[in-house]
């Protein structure tokens, strides 16, 4: 189950990066900010999962 959550975090990060790049490319601030927020959400989720793994060891 942890692997699923880690994959979801990576997917959010990637999706956020793509949205941010697309927003920058077309000059759409809303899309760019959405991408930043989504990437940050993925980063937070990944940090949480890494913390759980550290406690397991």
C-alpha positions in Angstrom: 0.0 0.0 0.0 2.9 2.4 0.7 4.1 1.9 -2.8 0.8 3.0 -4.2 1.0 6.2 -2.1 4.5 6.8 -3.2 3.5 6.4 -6.8 0.6 8.8 -6.3 3.0 11.4 -4.9 5.4 11.0 -7.8 2.4 11.3 -10.3 1.2 14.5 -8.5 4.7 16.0 -8.7 5.0 15.2 -12.4 1.5 16.5 -13.2 2.3 19.7 -11.3 5.6 20.2 -13.1 3.8 19.7 -16.5 1.0 22.2 -15.6 3.6 24.7 -14.3 5.6 24.5 -17.5 2.5 24.7 -19.7 1.3 27.7 -17.8 4.6 29.4 -18.2 4.7 28.6 -21.9 1.4 30.1 -22.7 1.5 32.9 -20.1 -1.4 31.5 -18.1 -0.8 32.5 -14.4 -3.7 30.4 -13.1 -2.4 27.2 -14.7 1.1 28.0 -13.6 0.0 28.5 -10.0 -2.2 25.3 -10.1 0.9 23.4 -11.2 3.0 24.8 -8.3 0.3 23.9 -5.8 -0.1 20.4 -7.2 3.7 19.8 -7.2 3.9 21.1 -3.6 1.1 18.7 -2.6 3.0 15.8 -4.2 6.2 16.9 -2.4 4.4 17.0 0.9 2.9 13.5 0.3 6.3 12.1 -0.6 7.9 13.6 2.5 5.1 12.0 4.6 5.8 8.6 3.1 9.5 9.0 3.6 8.9 9.8 7.2 6.8 6.8 7.7 9.5 4.6 6.1 12.1 6.1 8.4 10.0 5.2 11.4 9.6 1.6 10.2 13.3 1.1 10.1 
